[in-house]
Amino acid sequence: MFIPLGDEPNPRGVPWVTYALIAVNSAVFILIALPLSVTQANPSDPALTEYVSMLIELNHQLSIEQLLQQVSAYDLLVFNYGFRPADPSLLTLMSSMFLHSGFMHLAGNMLFLWIYGDNVEHRLGPGRYLVAYLVTGAAATSFHTAFAMDSPLPLVGASGAISGVLGFYFIWFPHNRVRLLIAFFPFFMNVVRVPARLVLGMYLIVNNLVPFLITQGIENGGGVAYGAHIGGFLGGLGWSWWAGRREVIGRPQTYQPMDSTMETSPGETVAQLITEGRFRKAAPAYFQLPAEQTRGLFTPVNSIAFGDWLSTNGHAEAALVIYQRHLRDHPMGPLAAEAHLGAGLIQLNKLKQPTAAYQHFVEIFDLNPNPEIASLARQALSEIAAIQKFQVSGQKPDIH
């Protein structure tokens, strides 16, 4: 048995949207699902006939009398507000995310949301995080529906939306660690720290993709909507990749041109200005260039010098773009460690994104950095460890 207990590093502060989603899902289960689960369905409810007819069609061995005795009021609520691919609606597309089939279903989903949600919320911000949660949840349901369009069975649960959160986490926090309880009671119990991408990759492939392929063509797929999990994860992957790409190719919104009267210059002119160290004049022209025209425009030395100048002159977001473009052009090449250090320091000190910064600092130690860069990266990692909500118990083993 493998149970995730937490992740590291994690941002200090309260992830209000994550906690609110956990609270709403739990309240729906405690205040609505539990009472209605022990209440027999109202015989005069018009949905009862439709629900019983569906069950008989799916299992001809059941009698109407047996079913009428077993159907609860919550069964009918799920039938009305769970998402049915054969009878889709926008209302049930949203309401189905807040209904669960039982306590273990709820507990598993909320555990994953609690562990992974705070980092994603901190990176996106509360408003965009809530939108991303709902949109990837809708994408998850839609993906499931594509493979079960005629199914009358209602789909419920937050796992599709939470899988979307996991997709974001997979792209944005590749070097995070998950504290995993491994238990083969009574022979073995231990907590280990496992790379987050390994845990999430196993979740996607072993827990969902393989069962999804095996259960294709089987009615109800064993009762688990593997397709929804896969669809949500893919939605999170796609959104986070697109957002990361925008950070690299986009023009910094907070960048204020230092010479607004300068007209756009050809790429060669900008490169020459950078080579000559005339950064103040080059910067406005550079950020007017289409992102694709900036590929290979500077030598690695000039690229880092330009980023450092922007950073020290109060243009943190613009400097971050330069460092990220350097890593786009020279991911393992000259001065990549310096680019990671510059990007990490901006995310840590200026943008207050310590977990995003952590990814850059860890990357440095795979690039054979010089002693000064390595020392600055270790110092930054120590700062991140000191400000975590839950203290980081250790860093990547090979950085010391």
PyMOL commands that set and color helices and strands:
alter all, ss='L'
color gray80, all
select helices_A, chain A and resi 16-37+46-58+64-70+73-81+90-98+103-124+126-146+159-172+196-214+219-223+226-249+267-275+279-286+291-294+300-312+316-329+336-350+354-364+371-386+397-399
alter helices_A, ss='H'
color red, helices_A
select strands_A, chain A and resi 2-8+177-184+188-195
alter strands_A, ss='S'
color yellow, strands_A
deselect
rebuild
show_as cartoon
